[in-house]
Amino acid sequence: MKKLKWILTLITALVTIAILIIVFFDELKHDYDKLTSTPPIKIKAIELEIPIRDVAVIADFDKGAKAAQSGDFKTALAKWAPLAEQGHAGAQSNLGVMYASGQGVPQDHRTAVEWYTKAAEQGYAAAQHNLGVMYAHGKGVPENDKIAVKWYTKAAEQGHGNAQHNLGVMYDKGYGVPKSNMAAVKWYTKAAEQGSALSQYNLGVIYDNGHGVTENYKTAIKWYTLAAEQGFANAQSDLGNMYHSGKGVPESDNTAVKWYTLAAEQGYAQAQHNLAVMYDKGYGVPENDKVAVKWYTKAAEQGYASAQTNLGIMYNNGHGVVTDYVRAYMWFNLGAYNGNTLGSQNKASITQDMTSAQITKAQEMSSRCLESNYSDC
């Protein structure tokens, strides 16, 4: 009876340690690729008869995990390297992460691939996914989308959320496999249901535009909202568009402004431009030219052509700023350079009110702005 109690106590302790280990596997992996949110953790059942040497392995691995979590990669390497050499898949995978990211060791993508491969061939999903990333981006190996798909598929079929998303991308774009909207939706959906904001957003785009599925604005709203609520700026911006146009939801400029603002504050240029338009026109907020100029400027300085043209209009008309034809010409010129037709038209029109010296100055300002990557405009 006492022996049975001792065994049960040991098992409980080992389960606790195993949970900590599995959590750390996932966290360390995401430090490397950071593609999507962390999928739910699946814990493998521990069998009753556990050799004492396995207890020591778990203890060593746990020490390495705690060291890595505290930034002590030297100790982590000392604990994991011997385990990896003995064939421990988790240690092999984490050594791959360390070499891929240069944590505690000189960055070496080839060595990272070697360790990922050892773990992946044992069926370790995180390593299979990361190995897929290495082949997809040609890091440590020649770029090979077909092999990337192979490893993404193995990990995805084990329920690995990042791999499911990446496999969806491969089918969506036709990288390494024949393009298949149906397969893309299948894998995006699996990842989205695990909380992947990227997959949720991509599903929103697919249903919004009817790419390979029947166009469905309500379903698009569902996925955009889930991604937006996780703070994904692209989704927040597109959700703002849906509320502004009343697609799949009752039209609401107030709600559109809310979502545009959240995305704009993250630096998303399209949302900054759209938020500026809302203040410029008084949609969902009191009309405020100064605030409109603020947001047009932020988007324009990221090279967003429509914002550059609209900012030129503000300077041309003296809305929210002092009238300045030279600066207006500069922004029209930049908007035209970046492909905005209205910018080109406005640039031609405003020259009628400018001297040749002003035009020359505006052109010089445009060149300086571009050469400085919009830091000197």
The 8 nearest C-alpha neighbors of each residue, nearest first, counted from 0:
[[1, 3, 2, 4, 5, 6, 7, 8],
 [2, 0, 4, 3, 5, 6, 7, 8],
 [1, 3, 5, 0, 4, 6, 7, 8],
 [4, 2, 6, 0, 5, 1, 7, 8],
 [5, 3, 7, 1, 6, 2, 8, 0],
 [4, 6, 2, 8, 3, 7, 1, 9],
 [5, 7, 9, 3, 4, 8, 10, 2],
 [8, 6, 10, 4, 9, 5, 11, 3],
 [9, 7, 5, 11, 6, 10, 4, 12],
 [8, 10, 6, 12, 7, 11, 5, 13],
 [9, 11, 13, 7, 12, 8, 14, 6],
 [12, 10, 8, 14, 13, 9, 7, 15],
 [13, 11, 15, 9, 10, 14, 16, 8],
 [12, 14, 10, 16, 15, 11, 17, 9],
 [15, 13, 17, 11, 16, 12, 10, 18],
 [16, 14, 12, 18, 13, 17, 11, 19],
 [17, 15, 13, 19, 18, 14, 20, 12],
 [16, 18, 14, 20, 19, 15, 13, 21],
 [19, 17, 21, 15, 20, 16, 22, 14],
 [18, 20, 16, 22, 17, 21, 23, 15],
 [19, 21, 17, 23, 18, 22, 16, 61],
 [20, 22, 24, 18, 23, 19, 17, 25],
 [23, 21, 19, 25, 20, 24, 18, 26],
 [22, 24, 26, 20, 25, 21, 27, 19],
 [25, 23, 21, 27, 22, 26, 28, 20],
 [24, 26, 28, 23, 22, 27, 29, 21],
 [27, 25, 23, 29, 28, 24, 22, 30],
 [28, 26, 30, 29, 24, 25, 23, 31],
 [27, 29, 25, 31, 30, 26, 24, 96],
 [30, 28, 33, 31, 26, 32, 27, 25],
 [29, 31, 27, 28, 33, 32, 26, 96],
 [32, 30, 29, 28, 33, 100, 96, 27],
 [31, 33, 29, 34, 30, 28, 129, 132],
 [34, 32, 29, 35, 30, 31, 36, 28],
 [35, 33, 32, 161, 36, 29, 197, 165],
 [36, 34, 195, 161, 33, 197, 37, 196],
 [35, 37, 195, 38, 194, 196, 34, 161],
 [36, 38, 35, 39, 25, 160, 29, 195],
 [39, 37, 160, 193, 40, 36, 159, 194],
 [40, 38, 41, 37, 193, 160, 194, 159],
 [41, 39, 42, 38, 22, 21, 25, 37],
 [42, 40, 43, 39, 21, 158, 38, 18],
 [43, 41, 44, 40, 18, 21, 17, 14],
 [42, 44, 45, 41, 17, 46, 14, 18],
 [43, 45, 42, 46, 14, 47, 41, 17],
 [46, 44, 43, 47, 14, 10, 13, 49],
 [45, 47, 48, 44, 49, 10, 43, 50],
 [48, 46, 49, 45, 10, 6, 7, 44],
 [49, 47, 46, 50, 6, 45, 10, 51],
 [48, 50, 47, 51, 53, 46, 54, 45],
 [51, 49, 52, 53, 48, 54, 55, 47],
 [50, 52, 54, 53, 49, 55, 56, 48],
 [51, 53, 55, 54, 50, 56, 49, 57],
 [54, 52, 56, 55, 51, 50, 57, 49],
 [53, 55, 57, 51, 52, 56, 58, 50],
 [54, 56, 58, 52, 53, 57, 59, 51],
 [57, 55, 53, 59, 58, 54, 60, 52],
 [58, 56, 60, 54, 55, 59, 61, 53],
 [57, 59, 55, 61, 56, 60, 54, 62],
 [60, 58, 62, 56, 61, 57, 78, 55],
 [59, 61, 63, 57, 62, 58, 56, 64],
 [60, 62, 64, 58, 63, 59, 57, 65],
 [63, 61, 59, 65, 64, 60, 66, 58],
 [64, 62, 75, 66, 60, 78, 61, 65],
 [63, 65, 61, 67, 66, 62, 68, 60],
 [64, 66, 68, 62, 67, 63, 61, 69],
 [67, 65, 71, 63, 69, 64, 75, 68],
 [66, 68, 70, 72, 71, 64, 69, 75],
 [69, 67, 65, 66, 70, 64, 71, 23],
 [68, 70, 66, 67, 71, 65, 72, 64],
 [71, 69, 67, 68, 72, 66, 73, 65],
 [72, 70, 66, 67, 73, 69, 74, 75],
 [71, 73, 103, 75, 67, 74, 70, 76],
 [72, 74, 76, 75, 71, 103, 77, 104],
 [73, 75, 77, 76, 72, 71, 66, 78],
 [76, 74, 63, 72, 78, 66, 73, 77],
 [77, 75, 79, 73, 74, 78, 80, 72],
 [76, 78, 74, 75, 79, 80, 73, 81],
 [79, 77, 75, 63, 76, 59, 80, 74],
 [78, 80, 82, 76, 90, 81, 77, 75],
 [79, 81, 83, 82, 76, 77, 78, 84],
 [82, 80, 84, 83, 79, 85, 78, 77],
 [83, 81, 85, 79, 87, 84, 80, 90],
 [84, 82, 91, 87, 90, 80, 86, 85],
 [83, 85, 81, 86, 82, 80, 87, 91],
 [84, 86, 82, 83, 87, 81, 80, 88],
 [87, 85, 83, 84, 88, 82, 91, 117],
 [86, 88, 83, 82, 90, 89, 85, 91],
 [89, 87, 118, 91, 90, 86, 92, 123],
 [90, 88, 92, 91, 87, 93, 118, 24],
 [89, 91, 83, 93, 79, 92, 87, 88],
 [92, 90, 83, 88, 94, 114, 89, 93],
 [93, 91, 95, 89, 115, 126, 90, 94],
 [92, 94, 96, 90, 95, 91, 89, 97],
 [95, 93, 97, 91, 96, 92, 90, 98],
 [94, 96, 111, 114, 92, 93, 98, 115],
 [97, 95, 93, 99, 94, 98, 100, 31],
 [96, 98, 102, 94, 100, 95, 99, 101],
 [97, 99, 111, 106, 101, 107, 95, 100],
 [98, 100, 96, 108, 111, 97, 101, 106],
 [99, 101, 97, 98, 102, 106, 96, 31],
 [102, 100, 106, 98, 105, 104, 97, 99],
 [103, 101, 97, 104, 100, 72, 98, 105],
 [102, 104, 72, 73, 101, 97, 105, 76],
 [103, 105, 101, 102, 98, 106, 97, 73],
 [106, 104, 101, 107, 98, 103, 102, 100],
 [105, 107, 101, 98, 99, 100, 104, 108],
 [108, 106, 98, 110, 109, 99, 105, 111],
 [107, 109, 139, 111, 99, 110, 138, 112],
 [110, 108, 139, 112, 111, 107, 113, 140],
 [109, 111, 113, 112, 108, 107, 114, 98],
 [110, 112, 95, 108, 98, 99, 109, 114],
 [111, 113, 115, 109, 110, 114, 116, 108],
 [114, 112, 110, 116, 111, 115, 109, 117],
 [115, 113, 95, 117, 91, 116, 111, 112],
 [114, 116, 126, 112, 92, 118, 95, 117],
 [115, 117, 119, 113, 114, 118, 112, 120],
 [116, 118, 114, 120, 115, 119, 113, 121],
 [119, 117, 88, 121, 115, 116, 120, 123],
 [120, 118, 127, 116, 123, 126, 122, 121],
 [121, 119, 122, 117, 118, 116, 123, 127],
 [120, 122, 118, 119, 123, 88, 117, 116],
 [121, 123, 119, 120, 124, 118, 127, 153],
 [122, 124, 119, 118, 126, 121, 125, 127],
 [125, 123, 154, 127, 126, 122, 128, 159],
 [124, 126, 128, 127, 123, 129, 28, 154],
 [127, 125, 115, 129, 119, 92, 128, 124],
 [128, 126, 119, 124, 130, 150, 125, 129],
 [129, 127, 131, 125, 151, 126, 130, 162],
 [128, 130, 132, 126, 131, 127, 125, 133],
 [131, 129, 133, 127, 132, 128, 115, 126],
 [130, 132, 147, 128, 150, 129, 134, 133],
 [133, 131, 129, 135, 130, 134, 136, 128],
 [132, 134, 138, 130, 136, 131, 135, 137],
 [135, 133, 137, 142, 147, 131, 143, 136],
 [136, 134, 132, 144, 147, 133, 142, 137],
 [137, 135, 133, 134, 138, 142, 132, 143],
 [142, 138, 136, 141, 134, 140, 133, 135],
 [137, 139, 133, 140, 136, 108, 134, 141],
 [140, 138, 109, 108, 112, 137, 133, 141],
 [139, 141, 137, 138, 142, 134, 109, 133],
 [142, 140, 137, 143, 134, 139, 138, 136],
 [137, 143, 141, 134, 135, 136, 140, 144],
 [142, 144, 134, 145, 146, 135, 141, 147],
 [143, 145, 175, 147, 135, 146, 174, 148],
 [144, 146, 175, 148, 147, 143, 149, 176],
 [147, 145, 149, 148, 144, 143, 150, 134],
 [146, 148, 131, 144, 134, 135, 145, 149],
 [147, 149, 151, 145, 146, 150, 152, 144],
 [150, 148, 146, 152, 147, 151, 145, 153],
 [151, 149, 131, 153, 127, 152, 147, 148],
 [150, 152, 162, 148, 128, 154, 131, 153],
 [153, 151, 155, 149, 150, 154, 148, 156],
 [152, 154, 150, 156, 151, 155, 149, 157],
 [153, 155, 124, 157, 151, 152, 156, 159],
 [156, 154, 163, 159, 152, 162, 158, 157],
 [155, 157, 158, 153, 154, 152, 159, 163],
 [158, 156, 154, 155, 159, 124, 153, 152],
 [157, 159, 155, 156, 160, 154, 163, 189],
 [158, 160, 155, 162, 154, 157, 161, 163],
 [161, 159, 190, 163, 38, 162, 158, 164],
 [162, 160, 164, 163, 35, 159, 165, 34],
 [161, 163, 155, 151, 165, 164, 128, 160],
 [162, 164, 155, 160, 166, 186, 190, 161],
 [165, 163, 167, 161, 187, 162, 166, 190],
 [166, 164, 168, 162, 167, 163, 161, 169],
 [165, 167, 169, 163, 168, 164, 151, 162],
 [166, 168, 183, 186, 164, 187, 165, 170],
 [167, 169, 171, 165, 166, 170, 172, 164],
 [168, 170, 174, 166, 172, 167, 171, 173],
 [171, 169, 173, 183, 178, 179, 167, 168],
 [170, 172, 168, 183, 169, 180, 173, 167],
 [173, 171, 169, 170, 174, 168, 178, 179],
 [174, 172, 178, 170, 177, 176, 169, 171],
 [173, 175, 169, 176, 172, 144, 170, 177],
 [176, 174, 145, 144, 173, 148, 169, 177],
 [177, 175, 173, 174, 178, 170, 145, 169],
 [178, 176, 173, 179, 170, 175, 174, 172],
 [177, 179, 173, 170, 171, 172, 176, 180],
 [180, 178, 170, 182, 181, 171, 183, 177],
 [179, 181, 183, 211, 182, 171, 184, 178],
 [180, 182, 184, 179, 183, 185, 211, 212],
 [183, 181, 185, 179, 184, 180, 170, 186],
 [182, 184, 167, 180, 170, 171, 185, 186],
 [183, 185, 187, 181, 182, 186, 188, 180],
 [186, 184, 182, 188, 183, 187, 181, 189],
 [187, 185, 167, 189, 163, 188, 183, 184],
 [186, 188, 198, 184, 190, 167, 164, 189],
 [187, 189, 191, 186, 185, 190, 184, 192],
 [188, 190, 186, 192, 187, 191, 185, 193],
 [191, 189, 160, 193, 187, 163, 188, 192],
 [192, 190, 195, 188, 199, 194, 198, 193],
 [191, 193, 189, 194, 190, 188, 195, 199],
 [192, 194, 190, 191, 38, 195, 160, 189],
 [193, 195, 191, 192, 196, 36, 190, 38],
 [196, 194, 191, 36, 35, 198, 197, 190],
 [195, 197, 226, 199, 198, 200, 194, 35],
 [198, 196, 200, 199, 195, 201, 35, 226],
 [199, 197, 201, 187, 191, 200, 195, 196],
 [198, 200, 191, 196, 222, 202, 197, 201],
 [199, 201, 203, 197, 198, 223, 202, 226],
 [202, 200, 198, 204, 203, 199, 197, 205],
 [203, 201, 205, 199, 204, 200, 198, 206],
 [202, 204, 219, 222, 200, 223, 201, 206],
 [205, 203, 207, 201, 202, 206, 208, 200],
 [204, 206, 210, 202, 208, 203, 207, 209],
 [207, 205, 209, 219, 214, 215, 203, 208],
 [208, 206, 204, 219, 216, 205, 203, 209],
 [209, 207, 205, 206, 210, 214, 204, 215],
 [208, 210, 214, 206, 212, 213, 205, 207],
 [209, 211, 205, 212, 208, 206, 180, 214],
 [210, 212, 180, 209, 181, 213, 205, 179],
 [213, 211, 209, 210, 214, 206, 205, 180],
 [212, 214, 209, 215, 206, 211, 210, 208],
 [215, 213, 209, 206, 207, 208, 212, 216],
 [214, 216, 206, 218, 217, 213, 207, 219],
 [217, 215, 247, 219, 207, 218, 246, 220],
 [218, 216, 247, 220, 219, 215, 221, 248],
 [217, 219, 221, 220, 216, 215, 206, 222],
 [218, 220, 203, 216, 206, 207, 217, 222],
 [221, 219, 217, 223, 218, 222, 224, 216],
 [222, 220, 218, 224, 219, 223, 217, 225],
 [221, 223, 203, 199, 225, 224, 219, 220],
 [224, 222, 220, 203, 234, 226, 200, 225],
 [225, 223, 227, 221, 222, 226, 220, 228],
 [224, 226, 222, 228, 227, 223, 221, 229],
 [227, 225, 196, 229, 223, 224, 228, 199],
 [228, 226, 235, 224, 234, 231, 230, 229],
 [227, 229, 230, 225, 226, 224, 231, 235],
 [230, 228, 226, 227, 231, 225, 196, 224],
 [229, 231, 227, 228, 232, 226, 235, 261],
 [230, 232, 227, 234, 226, 229, 233, 235],
 [231, 233, 262, 235, 234, 230, 236, 267],
 [234, 232, 236, 235, 231, 237, 262, 267],
 [235, 233, 227, 237, 223, 236, 232, 231],
 [236, 234, 227, 232, 238, 258, 233, 237],
 [235, 237, 239, 233, 259, 270, 234, 238],
 [238, 236, 240, 234, 239, 235, 233, 241],
 [237, 239, 241, 235, 240, 236, 234, 223],
 [238, 240, 255, 236, 258, 237, 242, 241],
 [241, 239, 237, 243, 238, 242, 244, 236],
 [240, 242, 246, 238, 244, 239, 243, 245],
 [243, 241, 245, 250, 255, 239, 251, 244],
 [242, 244, 240, 252, 255, 241, 245, 250],
 [243, 245, 241, 242, 246, 250, 240, 251],
 [250, 246, 244, 242, 249, 248, 241, 243],
 [245, 247, 241, 248, 244, 216, 242, 249],
 [246, 248, 216, 217, 245, 220, 241, 249],
 [249, 247, 245, 246, 250, 242, 241, 217],
 [248, 250, 245, 251, 242, 247, 246, 244],
 [251, 245, 249, 242, 243, 244, 248, 252],
 [252, 250, 242, 253, 254, 243, 249, 255],
 [251, 253, 283, 255, 243, 254, 282, 256],
 [254, 252, 283, 256, 251, 255, 257, 284],
 [255, 253, 257, 252, 256, 251, 242, 258],
 [254, 256, 239, 252, 242, 258, 257, 243],
 [257, 255, 259, 253, 254, 258, 260, 252],
 [258, 256, 254, 260, 255, 259, 253, 261],
 [257, 259, 239, 235, 261, 260, 255, 256],
 [260, 258, 256, 270, 236, 262, 261, 239],
 [259, 261, 263, 257, 258, 262, 256, 264],
 [260, 262, 258, 264, 259, 263, 257, 265],
 [261, 263, 232, 265, 259, 260, 264, 235],
 [264, 262, 271, 260, 270, 267, 266, 265],
 [263, 265, 266, 261, 262, 260, 267, 271],
 [266, 264, 262, 263, 267, 232, 261, 260],
 [265, 267, 263, 264, 268, 262, 271, 297],
 [266, 268, 263, 270, 262, 265, 269, 271],
 [269, 267, 298, 271, 270, 266, 272, 303],
 [270, 268, 272, 271, 267, 273, 298, 236],
 [269, 271, 273, 263, 259, 236, 272, 268],
 [272, 270, 263, 268, 274, 294, 269, 273],
 [271, 273, 275, 269, 270, 295, 274, 306],
 [274, 272, 270, 276, 275, 271, 269, 277],
 [273, 275, 277, 271, 276, 272, 259, 270],
 [274, 276, 291, 294, 272, 278, 273, 277],
 [275, 277, 279, 273, 274, 278, 280, 272],
 [276, 278, 282, 274, 275, 280, 279, 281],
 [279, 277, 281, 286, 291, 275, 287, 276],
 [278, 280, 276, 291, 277, 288, 281, 286],
 [281, 279, 277, 278, 282, 286, 276, 287],
 [282, 280, 286, 278, 285, 284, 277, 279],
 [281, 283, 277, 284, 280, 252, 278, 285],
 [282, 284, 253, 252, 281, 256, 277, 285],
 [285, 283, 281, 282, 286, 278, 277, 253],
 [284, 286, 281, 287, 278, 283, 282, 280],
 [287, 285, 281, 278, 279, 280, 284, 288],
 [288, 286, 278, 290, 289, 279, 285, 291],
 [287, 289, 319, 291, 290, 279, 318, 292],
 [290, 288, 319, 292, 291, 287, 293, 320],
 [289, 291, 293, 292, 288, 287, 294, 278],
 [290, 292, 275, 288, 278, 279, 289, 294],
 [293, 291, 295, 289, 290, 294, 296, 288],
 [294, 292, 290, 296, 291, 295, 289, 297],
 [293, 295, 275, 297, 271, 296, 291, 292],
 [296, 294, 292, 306, 298, 272, 297, 275],
 [295, 297, 299, 294, 293, 298, 292, 300],
 [298, 296, 294, 300, 299, 295, 293, 301],
 [297, 299, 268, 301, 295, 296, 300, 303],
 [300, 298, 307, 296, 303, 306, 302, 301],
 [299, 301, 373, 297, 302, 298, 296, 303],
 [302, 300, 298, 299, 303, 268, 297, 373],
 [301, 303, 299, 300, 304, 298, 337, 307],
 [304, 302, 299, 298, 306, 301, 305, 307],
 [303, 305, 334, 307, 306, 337, 339, 302],
 [306, 304, 308, 307, 303, 309, 339, 334],
 [305, 307, 309, 299, 295, 308, 304, 272],
 [308, 306, 299, 304, 334, 310, 330, 305],
 [307, 309, 331, 342, 311, 334, 305, 310],
 [310, 308, 312, 306, 311, 307, 305, 313],
 [309, 311, 313, 307, 312, 308, 295, 306],
 [312, 310, 327, 330, 308, 314, 309, 313],
 [311, 313, 315, 309, 310, 314, 316, 308],
 [312, 314, 318, 310, 316, 311, 315, 317],
 [315, 313, 327, 317, 322, 311, 323, 312],
 [314, 316, 312, 327, 313, 324, 322, 317],
 [317, 315, 313, 314, 318, 322, 312, 323],
 [318, 316, 322, 321, 314, 320, 313, 315],
 [319, 317, 313, 320, 316, 288, 314, 321],
 [318, 320, 289, 288, 317, 292, 313, 321],
 [321, 319, 317, 318, 314, 322, 313, 289],
 [320, 322, 317, 323, 314, 319, 318, 316],
 [323, 321, 317, 314, 315, 316, 320, 324],
 [322, 324, 314, 326, 325, 315, 327, 321],
 [325, 323, 327, 326, 315, 328, 322, 314],
 [326, 324, 361, 328, 327, 323, 357, 329],
 [325, 327, 329, 328, 324, 323, 330, 361],
 [326, 328, 311, 324, 314, 315, 330, 329],
 [329, 327, 331, 325, 326, 330, 346, 332],
 [330, 328, 326, 332, 361, 365, 327, 331],
 [329, 331, 311, 333, 307, 332, 327, 328],
 [332, 330, 342, 328, 308, 334, 346, 311],
 [331, 333, 329, 335, 330, 334, 328, 336],
 [334, 332, 336, 330, 335, 331, 329, 337],
 [333, 335, 304, 331, 307, 342, 308, 337],
 [336, 334, 343, 342, 339, 332, 338, 337],
 [335, 337, 333, 334, 338, 332, 339, 343],
 [338, 336, 334, 335, 304, 339, 333, 302],
 [337, 339, 335, 336, 340, 334, 304, 342],
 [338, 340, 335, 334, 342, 341, 304, 337],
 [341, 339, 343, 342, 335, 338, 344, 334],
 [342, 340, 344, 343, 339, 345, 308, 335],
 [343, 341, 331, 335, 308, 334, 345, 339],
 [342, 344, 335, 346, 340, 341, 345, 347],
 [345, 343, 341, 347, 346, 342, 348, 340],
 [346, 344, 348, 342, 347, 343, 341, 349],
 [345, 347, 343, 331, 349, 348, 344, 328],
 [348, 346, 344, 345, 350, 349, 343, 351],
 [347, 349, 345, 346, 350, 351, 344, 352],
 [348, 350, 351, 346, 352, 347, 345, 353],
 [349, 351, 353, 352, 348, 347, 346, 358],
 [350, 352, 349, 353, 348, 347, 354, 346],
 [351, 353, 350, 349, 354, 324, 348, 357],
 [354, 352, 350, 351, 357, 358, 355, 349],
 [353, 355, 357, 356, 358, 352, 350, 351],
 [354, 356, 358, 357, 359, 353, 350, 360],
 [357, 355, 359, 354, 358, 360, 353, 361],
 [358, 356, 360, 354, 355, 359, 325, 353],
 [357, 359, 361, 355, 360, 356, 362, 354],
 [358, 360, 356, 362, 357, 361, 355, 363],
 [359, 361, 363, 357, 358, 362, 364, 356],
 [362, 360, 364, 358, 329, 325, 363, 359],
 [361, 363, 365, 359, 364, 360, 358, 366],
 [362, 364, 360, 366, 365, 361, 367, 359],
 [365, 363, 361, 367, 362, 366, 368, 360],
 [364, 366, 362, 368, 329, 363, 367, 361],
 [367, 365, 363, 369, 368, 364, 370, 362],
 [368, 366, 364, 370, 369, 365, 371, 363],
 [367, 369, 376, 373, 375, 365, 371, 366],
 [370, 368, 372, 366, 371, 367, 373, 365],
 [369, 371, 367, 372, 368, 366, 373, 375],
 [370, 372, 368, 373, 374, 369, 375, 367],
 [373, 371, 369, 370, 374, 368, 375, 300],
 [374, 372, 368, 300, 371, 375, 369, 376],
 [373, 375, 371, 372, 376, 368, 300, 369],
 [376, 374, 368, 373, 371, 367, 372, 369],
 [375, 368, 373, 374, 364, 367, 365, 300]]
